[in-house]
Amino acid sequence: MKYGVNEQGYYGDFGGAYIPEMLYPNVEELRQEYIKILSDPEFKAEFDQLLKDYVGRPSPLYHAKRYSEKYGANIFFKREDLNHTGSHKINNAIGQILLAKRLGKKRIIAETGAGQHGVATATVCALMGIECIVYMGEIDMERQAPNVARMKMLGAKVVPAISGSKTLKDATNEALRDWIGNPVDTHYIIGSVVGPYPYPDMVARFQSIISEETKKQLLEQTGSELPQYVMACVGGGSNAMGMFYHFLDNEGVKLIAVEAAGKGVDSGHSAATTFLGREGVLHGSRTILMQSDDGQVIEPYSISAGLDYPGIGPQHAHLFKVNRAQYVSITDDESLNAGLLCSQMEGIIPAIETAHALAYLEKMTFEKTDNVVICLSGRGDKDLSTYIKHFGF
């Protein structure tokens, strides 16, 4: 795979495993075992069965007729919002819990921003009867209260991260600290295509079901498995990586990744990593991240908790650097307006993360015959209070 990971765990200049010595055995065990486990027919059968009967896959590829008329192209939504737990996050959580079981782990930790990955992890831990601890920034716990309640109801312990900006970056720091303290019995289910190798590759493989299904569904609906455009929102970037995965080597397919501009890329309140960031190391991998001149991480900002991250997955950093994908950004206000538009034109209330991708349609021009696939990464239930506050419903 031209844009895939090499044997050293790098995508071009990005990736690797920059970890404290205490974590080396865990990460090395994963590196040695993950391909073996993922290729095992029994693992694959169990994973596929759960995706079908528990998650409800394949998720539909929906031809959004009113959107198609409005934007002058054939617009399709890949409906990850219809998965059990309400987003794409469950695909990876199922894969990693099955992996953790095969590695004999008795305790699961996770980080979460918008809470969707936390809910997905709590869900699979309940399913498998395994202890679950989720780290979540204190600010995110306030703005995503329904998801905190869901996690607790599912039996997870939710631990607030009270350092730094009290958001996703800090939750990730706390989870890594926990893992250093409990290296033997604990598996860390990272929720995005970030972290030390092999996580970015492993998560991308679990999420690649999104583009795998999309190709078959497009062929059925349009007669071609290749669209002209594939679009997704990006924080760390797992829904986008899953959406892009099986199109990477088809250079004719334009890939568009939409980051969170927050209050504007030059406002000092933004999470537009590729626009504002530089190369460096964050959470165990070499990537592009927002940092000061002396290398301190700059606090990101976005109204959407799931995009409020100062870095981007190393594979995304590579796709950006070699111009295989276009990285753009959308402000809070643009995303909220797009969320309302989608609700009122298609009867689908999207997560604010997803609404960033939808908003970018306003800035594009299409040919009538273009097929455009947008990953509808999550449902908007969790964001209702933000929508209500903004629009005054």
C-alpha positions as a Markdown table, in Angstrom:
| # | Residue | x | y | z |
|---|---|---|---|---|
| 1 | Met | 0.0 | 0.0 | 0.0 |
| 2 | Lys | 1.7 | 3.2 | -1.2 |
| 3 | Tyr | 0.5 | 5.4 | 1.6 |
| 4 | Gly | 0.6 | 2.7 | 4.3 |
| 5 | Val | 3.0 | 2.1 | 7.2 |
| 6 | Asn | 6.5 | 0.7 | 6.8 |
| 7 | Glu | 8.1 | -2.0 | 9.0 |
| 8 | Gln | 9.6 | 0.7 | 11.3 |
| 9 | Gly | 6.1 | 2.1 | 12.0 |
| 10 | Tyr | 6.5 | 5.2 | 9.8 |
| 11 | Tyr | 4.4 | 6.9 | 7.1 |
| 12 | Gly | 7.1 | 8.8 | 5.3 |
| 13 | Asp | 8.5 | 11.2 | 8.0 |
| 14 | Phe | 5.8 | 10.5 | 10.5 |
| 15 | Gly | 4.9 | 7.8 | 13.1 |
| 16 | Gly | 7.2 | 5.7 | 15.2 |
| 17 | Ala | 6.9 | 4.9 | 18.9 |
| 18 | Tyr | 8.3 | 7.6 | 21.2 |
| 19 | Ile | 7.5 | 6.1 | 24.5 |
| 20 | Pro | 8.8 | 5.9 | 28.1 |
| 21 | Glu | 10.8 | 2.8 | 28.8 |
| 22 | Met | 8.1 | 1.5 | 31.1 |
| 23 | Leu | 5.7 | 1.2 | 28.2 |
| 24 | Tyr | 8.1 | -0.5 | 25.8 |
| 25 | Pro | 7.0 | -4.1 | 26.7 |
| 26 | Asn | 3.3 | -3.3 | 26.2 |
| 27 | Val | 3.8 | -1.5 | 22.8 |
| 28 | Glu | 6.3 | -4.1 | 21.7 |
| 29 | Glu | 3.9 | -7.0 | 22.6 |
| 30 | Leu | 1.2 | -5.2 | 20.5 |
| 31 | Arg | 3.6 | -4.6 | 17.6 |
| 32 | Gln | 4.6 | -8.3 | 17.5 |
| 33 | Glu | 1.1 | -9.7 | 17.9 |
| 34 | Tyr | -1.4 | -7.4 | 16.2 |
| 35 | Ile | -0.9 | -8.5 | 12.6 |
| 36 | Lys | -0.9 | -12.1 | 13.6 |
| 37 | Ile | -4.1 | -11.7 | 15.6 |
| 38 | Leu | -5.9 | -9.6 | 13.0 |
| 39 | Ser | -5.1 | -12.1 | 10.3 |
| 40 | Asp | -6.4 | -15.1 | 12.3 |
| 41 | Pro | -9.6 | -16.4 | 10.7 |
| 42 | Glu | -11.2 | -17.0 | 14.1 |
| 43 | Phe | -10.5 | -13.4 | 15.1 |
| 44 | Lys | -11.8 | -12.1 | 11.8 |
| 45 | Ala | -15.0 | -14.2 | 12.1 |
| 46 | Glu | -15.8 | -13.0 | 15.6 |
| 47 | Phe | -15.1 | -9.4 | 14.6 |
| 48 | Asp | -17.3 | -9.6 | 11.5 |
| 49 | Gln | -20.1 | -11.3 | 13.4 |
| 50 | Leu | -20.1 | -8.6 | 16.1 |
| 51 | Leu | -20.0 | -5.8 | 13.5 |
| 52 | Lys | -23.0 | -7.4 | 11.8 |
| 53 | Asp | -25.2 | -8.5 | 14.7 |
| 54 | Tyr | -24.2 | -6.1 | 17.5 |
| 55 | Val | -23.1 | -2.9 | 15.7 |
| 56 | Gly | -25.6 | -3.2 | 12.8 |
| 57 | Arg | -23.3 | -3.1 | 9.9 |
| 58 | Pro | -23.1 | -2.6 | 7.0 |
| 59 | Ser | -24.1 | 1.0 | 7.7 |
| 60 | Pro | -26.2 | 2.4 | 4.8 |
| 61 | Leu | -24.8 | 4.6 | 2.0 |
| 62 | Tyr | -27.6 | 7.2 | 1.7 |
| 63 | His | -28.1 | 9.3 | -1.4 |
| 64 | Ala | -29.0 | 12.7 | 0.0 |
| 65 | Lys | -31.4 | 13.9 | -2.7 |
| 66 | Arg | -32.1 | 17.4 | -1.4 |
| 67 | Tyr | -28.4 | 18.0 | -0.7 |
| 68 | Ser | -27.6 | 16.7 | -4.2 |
| 69 | Glu | -30.0 | 19.3 | -5.7 |
| 70 | Lys | -28.6 | 22.1 | -3.5 |
| 71 | Tyr | -24.9 | 21.4 | -4.2 |
| 72 | Gly | -25.3 | 20.2 | -7.9 |
| 73 | Ala | -23.7 | 16.8 | -7.5 |
| 74 | Asn | -24.6 | 13.3 | -6.2 |
| 75 | Ile | -24.1 | 13.6 | -2.5 |
| 76 | Phe | -23.9 | 10.4 | -0.4 |
| 77 | Phe | -23.8 | 10.1 | 3.4 |
| 78 | Lys | -22.0 | 7.1 | 4.8 |
| 79 | Arg | -24.2 | 6.6 | 7.9 |
| 80 | Glu | -21.8 | 5.8 | 10.7 |
| 81 | Asp | -24.3 | 7.7 | 13.0 |
| 82 | Leu | -26.6 | 4.6 | 12.7 |
| 83 | Asn | -24.1 | 2.3 | 14.3 |
| 84 | His | -24.8 | 1.0 | 17.9 |
| 85 | Thr | -23.6 | 3.8 | 20.3 |
| 86 | Gly | -24.0 | 6.5 | 17.6 |
| 87 | Ser | -20.7 | 6.8 | 15.8 |
| 88 | His | -17.8 | 5.1 | 14.0 |
| 89 | Lys | -16.0 | 4.6 | 17.3 |
| 90 | Ile | -17.6 | 1.2 | 18.0 |
| 91 | Asn | -15.8 | -0.4 | 15.0 |
| 92 | Asn | -12.4 | 0.1 | 16.6 |
| 93 | Ala | -13.6 | -0.6 | 20.2 |
| 94 | Ile | -14.9 | -4.0 | 19.1 |
| 95 | Gly | -11.6 | -4.8 | 17.3 |
| 96 | Gln | -9.4 | -3.7 | 20.2 |
| 97 | Ile | -11.4 | -5.5 | 23.0 |
| 98 | Leu | -11.1 | -8.8 | 21.0 |
| 99 | Leu | -7.4 | -8.1 | 20.7 |
| 100 | Ala | -7.1 | -7.4 | 24.4 |
| 101 | Lys | -8.8 | -10.6 | 25.3 |
| 102 | Arg | -6.4 | -12.6 | 23.1 |
| 103 | Leu | -3.5 | -10.9 | 24.9 |
| 104 | Gly | -5.0 | -11.9 | 28.2 |
| 105 | Lys | -5.6 | -8.4 | 29.5 |
| 106 | Lys | -8.0 | -8.0 | 32.5 |
| 107 | Arg | -8.5 | -4.2 | 32.6 |
| 108 | Ile | -9.2 | -1.6 | 29.9 |
| 109 | Ile | -8.4 | 2.1 | 29.9 |
| 110 | Ala | -9.4 | 4.7 | 27.3 |
| 111 | Glu | -9.4 | 8.4 | 26.7 |
| 112 | Thr | -12.3 | 10.3 | 25.3 |
| 113 | Gly | -13.1 | 13.8 | 24.1 |
| 114 | Ala | -16.7 | 14.0 | 22.8 |
| 115 | Gly | -17.4 | 10.8 | 24.8 |
| 116 | Gln | -18.3 | 8.7 | 21.8 |
| 117 | His | -15.1 | 6.6 | 22.1 |
| 118 | Gly | -15.6 | 6.4 | 25.9 |
| 119 | Val | -19.2 | 5.1 | 25.4 |
| 120 | Ala | -18.0 | 2.6 | 22.7 |
| 121 | Thr | -15.3 | 1.4 | 25.0 |
| 122 | Ala | -17.6 | 1.1 | 28.0 |
| 123 | Thr | -20.1 | -0.7 | 25.8 |
| 124 | Val | -17.6 | -3.4 | 24.6 |
| 125 | Cys | -16.2 | -3.8 | 28.2 |
| 126 | Ala | -19.8 | -4.4 | 29.4 |
| 127 | Leu | -20.3 | -6.9 | 26.5 |
| 128 | Met | -17.1 | -8.8 | 27.5 |
| 129 | Gly | -17.3 | -8.4 | 31.3 |
| 130 | Ile | -14.0 | -6.5 | 31.6 |
| 131 | Glu | -13.2 | -3.6 | 34.0 |
| 132 | Cys | -13.2 | -0.2 | 32.2 |
| 133 | Ile | -11.7 | 3.1 | 33.2 |
| 134 | Val | -12.3 | 6.2 | 30.9 |
| 135 | Tyr | -10.3 | 9.4 | 31.2 |
| 136 | Met | -12.1 | 12.5 | 30.1 |
| 137 | Gly | -11.2 | 16.2 | 30.4 |
| 138 | Glu | -13.3 | 18.0 | 33.1 |
| 139 | Ile | -14.5 | 20.6 | 30.5 |
| 140 | Asp | -15.6 | 17.8 | 28.1 |
| 141 | Met | -17.4 | 16.1 | 31.0 |
| 142 | Glu | -19.5 | 19.3 | 31.4 |
| 143 | Arg | -20.3 | 19.8 | 27.7 |
| 144 | Gln | -20.9 | 16.1 | 27.0 |
| 145 | Ala | -22.8 | 15.2 | 30.2 |
| 146 | Pro | -25.2 | 12.7 | 28.5 |
| 147 | Asn | -22.2 | 10.6 | 27.3 |
| 148 | Val | -20.7 | 10.6 | 30.8 |
| 149 | Ala | -24.1 | 9.3 | 32.2 |
| 150 | Arg | -24.1 | 6.6 | 29.5 |
| 151 | Met | -20.5 | 5.4 | 30.4 |
| 152 | Lys | -21.5 | 5.2 | 34.1 |
| 153 | Met | -24.6 | 3.3 | 33.2 |
| 154 | Leu | -22.6 | 0.9 | 31.2 |
| 155 | Gly | -20.4 | 0.2 | 34.3 |
| 156 | Ala | -17.3 | 2.3 | 33.5 |
| 157 | Lys | -15.5 | 4.5 | 35.9 |
| 158 | Val | -15.1 | 8.0 | 34.4 |
| 159 | Val | -12.0 | 9.9 | 35.7 |
| 160 | Pro | -11.8 | 13.6 | 35.1 |
| 161 | Ala | -8.6 | 15.1 | 33.7 |
| 162 | Ile | -8.1 | 18.3 | 35.6 |
| 163 | Ser | -4.7 | 19.5 | 34.2 |
| 164 | Gly | -3.9 | 21.8 | 31.3 |
| 165 | Ser | -6.9 | 22.6 | 29.1 |
| 166 | Lys | -9.0 | 19.8 | 30.8 |
| 167 | Thr | -9.9 | 18.4 | 27.3 |
| 168 | Leu | -8.8 | 15.5 | 25.1 |
| 169 | Lys | -5.1 | 16.1 | 25.2 |
| 170 | Asp | -5.1 | 16.0 | 29.0 |
| 171 | Ala | -7.3 | 12.9 | 29.1 |
| 172 | Thr | -4.8 | 11.2 | 26.8 |
| 173 | Asn | -1.9 | 12.2 | 29.1 |
| 174 | Glu | -3.8 | 10.7 | 32.1 |
| 175 | Ala | -4.5 | 7.5 | 30.3 |
| 176 | Leu | -0.8 | 7.1 | 29.4 |
| 177 | Arg | 0.2 | 7.7 | 33.0 |
| 178 | Asp | -2.3 | 5.0 | 34.1 |
| 179 | Trp | -0.8 | 2.5 | 31.6 |
| 180 | Ile | 2.7 | 3.2 | 32.8 |
| 181 | Gly | 1.5 | 2.4 | 36.3 |
| 182 | Asn | -0.3 | -0.8 | 35.3 |
| 183 | Pro | 1.6 | -2.3 | 32.4 |
| 184 | Val | 1.0 | -6.0 | 32.8 |
| 185 | Asp | -2.8 | -6.5 | 33.1 |
| 186 | Thr | -4.0 | -3.4 | 31.2 |
| 187 | His | -4.7 | -2.7 | 27.6 |
| 188 | Tyr | -5.1 | 0.9 | 26.4 |
| 189 | Ile | -7.8 | 1.3 | 23.8 |
| 190 | Ile | -6.7 | 4.4 | 21.9 |
| 191 | Gly | -9.7 | 5.9 | 20.1 |
| 192 | Ser | -8.1 | 7.5 | 17.1 |
| 193 | Val | -5.3 | 6.9 | 14.6 |
| 194 | Val | -2.8 | 8.6 | 17.0 |
| 195 | Gly | -0.3 | 7.3 | 19.6 |
| 196 | Pro | 2.8 | 5.1 | 19.2 |
| 197 | Tyr | 3.0 | 2.5 | 16.4 |
| 198 | Pro | 1.2 | 0.1 | 16.0 |
| 199 | Tyr | -1.9 | 2.1 | 17.2 |
| 200 | Pro | -2.3 | 4.4 | 14.1 |
| 201 | Asp | -2.2 | 1.4 | 11.7 |
| 202 | Met | -4.3 | -0.9 | 14.0 |
| 203 | Val | -7.1 | 1.7 | 14.4 |
| 204 | Ala | -7.0 | 2.5 | 10.7 |
| 205 | Arg | -7.4 | -1.2 | 9.9 |
| 206 | Phe | -10.4 | -1.6 | 12.2 |
| 207 | Gln | -12.0 | 1.6 | 10.8 |
| 208 | Ser | -11.3 | 0.6 | 7.1 |
| 209 | Ile | -14.6 | -1.3 | 7.1 |
| 210 | Ile | -16.1 | 2.2 | 6.4 |
| 211 | Ser | -14.5 | 2.5 | 3.0 |
| 212 | Glu | -14.6 | -1.2 | 2.3 |
| 213 | Glu | -18.4 | -1.1 | 2.5 |
| 214 | Thr | -18.6 | 2.3 | 0.7 |
| 215 | Lys | -16.9 | 0.9 | -2.5 |
| 216 | Lys | -19.4 | -2.0 | -2.7 |
| 217 | Gln | -22.3 | 0.2 | -2.0 |
| 218 | Leu | -21.2 | 2.9 | -4.6 |
| 219 | Leu | -20.8 | 0.2 | -7.2 |
| 220 | Glu | -24.4 | -1.0 | -6.6 |
| 221 | Gln | -25.8 | 2.6 | -6.6 |
| 222 | Thr | -23.7 | 4.3 | -9.3 |
| 223 | Gly | -22.1 | 1.5 | -11.3 |
| 224 | Ser | -18.6 | 2.7 | -10.2 |
| 225 | Glu | -16.9 | 1.9 | -6.9 |
| 226 | Leu | -14.8 | 5.1 | -7.1 |
| 227 | Pro | -16.3 | 8.5 | -6.3 |
| 228 | Gln | -14.8 | 11.9 | -7.3 |
| 229 | Tyr | -14.6 | 13.1 | -3.7 |
| 230 | Val | -14.4 | 11.6 | -0.3 |
| 231 | Met | -14.9 | 13.9 | 2.7 |
| 232 | Ala | -14.6 | 13.5 | 6.5 |
| 233 | Cys | -14.0 | 15.6 | 9.6 |
| 234 | Val | -10.6 | 15.3 | 11.3 |
| 235 | Gly | -9.4 | 15.7 | 14.9 |
| 236 | Gly | -7.0 | 12.8 | 15.5 |
| 237 | Gly | -8.6 | 11.4 | 12.4 |
| 238 | Ser | -10.0 | 7.9 | 12.8 |
| 239 | Asn | -13.3 | 8.3 | 10.9 |
| 240 | Ala | -11.4 | 10.1 | 8.1 |
| 241 | Met | -8.8 | 7.3 | 7.9 |
| 242 | Gly | -11.5 | 4.7 | 7.8 |
| 243 | Met | -13.3 | 6.6 | 5.1 |
| 244 | Phe | -10.1 | 7.2 | 3.0 |
| 245 | Tyr | -8.4 | 3.8 | 3.6 |
| 246 | His | -9.5 | 1.9 | 0.5 |
| 247 | Phe | -9.4 | 4.9 | -1.8 |
| 248 | Leu | -5.8 | 5.9 | -0.9 |
| 249 | Asp | -4.2 | 4.2 | -3.9 |
| 250 | Asn | -6.8 | 5.5 | -6.3 |
| 251 | Glu | -5.2 | 8.8 | -7.0 |
| 252 | Gly | -8.2 | 10.1 | -9.0 |
| 253 | Val | -10.3 | 10.1 | -5.9 |
| 254 | Lys | -9.9 | 13.5 | -4.2 |
| 255 | Leu | -9.7 | 13.2 | -0.4 |
| 256 | Ile | -10.8 | 16.2 | 1.7 |
| 257 | Ala | -10.2 | 16.3 | 5.5 |
| 258 | Val | -12.0 | 19.0 | 7.4 |
| 259 | Glu | -10.4 | 20.3 | 10.6 |
| 260 | Ala | -11.8 | 22.6 | 13.3 |
| 261 | Ala | -10.9 | 26.3 | 12.8 |
| 262 | Gly | -12.7 | 27.1 | 16.1 |
| 263 | Lys | -13.2 | 30.9 | 16.2 |
| 264 | Gly | -10.9 | 31.3 | 13.2 |
| 265 | Val | -7.5 | 30.0 | 12.3 |
| 266 | Asp | -5.8 | 33.3 | 13.3 |
| 267 | Ser | -8.0 | 33.8 | 16.4 |
| 268 | Gly | -5.8 | 32.0 | 18.9 |
| 269 | His | -8.8 | 29.7 | 19.5 |
| 270 | Ser | -8.5 | 27.0 | 16.9 |
| 271 | Ala | -7.7 | 23.3 | 16.3 |
| 272 | Ala | -6.6 | 23.6 | 12.6 |
| 273 | Thr | -3.5 | 21.5 | 13.1 |
| 274 | Thr | -2.2 | 21.3 | 9.6 |
| 275 | Phe | -2.6 | 25.1 | 9.1 |
| 276 | Leu | -1.1 | 26.1 | 12.5 |
| 277 | Gly | 1.1 | 23.1 | 13.3 |
| 278 | Arg | 4.7 | 22.0 | 12.9 |
| 279 | Glu | 6.4 | 18.7 | 12.9 |
| 280 | Gly | 7.1 | 17.3 | 16.4 |
| 281 | Val | 6.3 | 14.5 | 18.8 |
| 282 | Leu | 2.9 | 14.1 | 20.5 |
| 283 | His | 1.5 | 11.2 | 22.5 |
| 284 | Gly | 4.1 | 8.8 | 21.3 |
| 285 | Ser | 4.4 | 9.5 | 17.6 |
| 286 | Arg | 6.1 | 12.0 | 15.3 |
| 287 | Thr | 3.4 | 14.0 | 13.6 |
| 288 | Ile | 2.2 | 17.6 | 13.0 |
| 289 | Leu | 1.0 | 19.4 | 16.1 |
| 290 | Met | 0.3 | 22.9 | 17.4 |
| 291 | Gln | 3.3 | 24.0 | 19.4 |
| 292 | Ser | 5.1 | 27.1 | 20.6 |
| 293 | Asp | 8.6 | 28.1 | 19.4 |
| 294 | Asp | 10.1 | 26.2 | 22.4 |
| 295 | Gly | 8.1 | 23.1 | 21.6 |
| 296 | Gln | 5.3 | 23.4 | 24.2 |
| 297 | Val | 1.9 | 22.1 | 23.0 |
| 298 | Ile | -0.5 | 24.9 | 22.3 |
| 299 | Glu | -4.0 | 24.4 | 23.7 |
| 300 | Pro | -6.4 | 23.7 | 20.9 |
| 301 | Tyr | -10.0 | 25.0 | 20.8 |
| 302 | Ser | -13.1 | 23.8 | 19.1 |
| 303 | Ile | -16.8 | 23.8 | 20.0 |
| 304 | Ser | -16.8 | 20.1 | 19.1 |
| 305 | Ala | -15.1 | 18.1 | 21.8 |
| 306 | Gly | -14.1 | 15.4 | 19.3 |
| 307 | Leu | -12.0 | 17.7 | 17.1 |
| 308 | Asp | -10.4 | 19.6 | 20.1 |
| 309 | Tyr | -7.0 | 18.0 | 19.7 |
| 310 | Pro | -3.6 | 19.7 | 19.1 |
| 311 | Gly | -2.3 | 17.1 | 16.7 |
| 312 | Ile | -3.3 | 14.8 | 13.9 |
| 313 | Gly | -2.6 | 11.1 | 13.3 |
| 314 | Pro | 0.8 | 10.4 | 11.6 |
| 315 | Gln | -0.8 | 8.9 | 8.5 |
| 316 | His | -2.8 | 12.1 | 8.0 |
| 317 | Ala | 0.4 | 14.2 | 8.5 |
| 318 | His | 2.0 | 12.1 | 5.7 |
| 319 | Leu | -1.0 | 12.5 | 3.4 |
| 320 | Phe | -0.9 | 16.2 | 4.1 |
| 321 | Lys | 2.8 | 16.6 | 3.4 |
| 322 | Val | 2.7 | 14.6 | 0.1 |
| 323 | Asn | -0.5 | 16.3 | -1.0 |
| 324 | Arg | -2.5 | 13.1 | -1.3 |
| 325 | Ala | -5.3 | 14.6 | 0.7 |
| 326 | Gln | -6.5 | 18.2 | 1.1 |
| 327 | Tyr | -6.7 | 19.5 | 4.7 |
| 328 | Val | -9.1 | 22.4 | 5.2 |
| 329 | Ser | -10.9 | 24.0 | 8.1 |
| 330 | Ile | -14.3 | 25.2 | 9.2 |
| 331 | Thr | -15.3 | 27.5 | 12.1 |
| 332 | Asp | -17.6 | 26.8 | 15.0 |
| 333 | Asp | -20.3 | 29.0 | 13.5 |
| 334 | Glu | -20.1 | 27.4 | 10.0 |
| 335 | Ser | -20.3 | 23.9 | 11.5 |
| 336 | Leu | -23.3 | 24.8 | 13.7 |
| 337 | Asn | -25.2 | 26.3 | 10.7 |
| 338 | Ala | -24.3 | 23.2 | 8.6 |
| 339 | Gly | -25.7 | 20.9 | 11.4 |
| 340 | Leu | -29.0 | 22.8 | 11.4 |
| 341 | Leu | -29.2 | 22.7 | 7.6 |
| 342 | Cys | -28.6 | 19.0 | 7.5 |
| 343 | Ser | -31.3 | 18.5 | 10.2 |
| 344 | Gln | -33.8 | 20.6 | 8.3 |
| 345 | Met | -33.0 | 19.4 | 4.8 |
| 346 | Glu | -32.4 | 15.7 | 5.3 |
| 347 | Gly | -34.0 | 14.9 | 8.7 |
| 348 | Ile | -30.6 | 13.9 | 10.2 |
| 349 | Ile | -29.2 | 15.7 | 13.2 |
| 350 | Pro | -25.4 | 15.3 | 12.8 |
| 351 | Ala | -22.7 | 15.5 | 15.5 |
| 352 | Ile | -21.0 | 18.9 | 15.5 |
| 353 | Glu | -17.8 | 17.0 | 14.4 |
| 354 | Thr | -19.6 | 15.7 | 11.3 |
| 355 | Ala | -21.1 | 19.1 | 10.6 |
| 356 | His | -17.6 | 20.4 | 10.0 |
| 357 | Ala | -17.4 | 18.1 | 7.0 |
| 358 | Leu | -20.9 | 19.0 | 5.8 |
| 359 | Ala | -20.1 | 22.7 | 6.1 |
| 360 | Tyr | -17.2 | 22.5 | 3.6 |
| 361 | Leu | -19.7 | 21.7 | 0.8 |
| 362 | Glu | -20.5 | 25.4 | 0.8 |
| 363 | Lys | -16.9 | 26.2 | -0.4 |
| 364 | Met | -16.8 | 23.6 | -3.2 |
| 365 | Thr | -18.1 | 23.6 | -6.8 |
| 366 | Phe | -19.0 | 20.3 | -8.5 |
| 367 | Glu | -19.8 | 18.9 | -11.9 |
| 368 | Lys | -23.4 | 17.5 | -12.1 |
| 369 | Thr | -22.0 | 14.0 | -12.6 |
| 370 | Asp | -19.7 | 14.1 | -9.5 |
| 371 | Asn | -20.2 | 11.5 | -6.8 |
| 372 | Val | -19.3 | 12.8 | -3.4 |
| 373 | Val | -19.2 | 10.6 | -0.3 |
| 374 | Ile | -19.2 | 12.3 | 3.2 |
| 375 | Cys | -18.6 | 10.2 | 6.3 |
| 376 | Leu | -21.5 | 11.0 | 8.6 |
| 377 | Ser | -19.3 | 10.0 | 11.6 |
| 378 | Gly | -21.8 | 10.5 | 14.5 |
| 379 | Arg | -25.3 | 11.4 | 15.7 |
| 380 | Gly | -26.0 | 14.9 | 17.1 |
| 381 | Asp | -27.9 | 13.7 | 20.3 |
| 382 | Lys | -24.8 | 14.4 | 22.4 |
| 383 | Asp | -24.6 | 18.0 | 21.1 |
| 384 | Leu | -28.2 | 19.1 | 21.5 |
| 385 | Ser | -27.4 | 21.4 | 24.4 |
| 386 | Thr | -24.8 | 23.2 | 22.3 |
| 387 | Tyr | -27.2 | 23.5 | 19.3 |
| 388 | Ile | -29.9 | 24.7 | 21.7 |
| 389 | Lys | -27.6 | 27.3 | 23.3 |
| 390 | His | -26.5 | 28.6 | 19.9 |
| 391 | Phe | -29.8 | 28.7 | 18.1 |
| 392 | Gly | -31.9 | 29.5 | 21.1 |
| 393 | Phe | -34.5 | 26.7 | 20.6 |
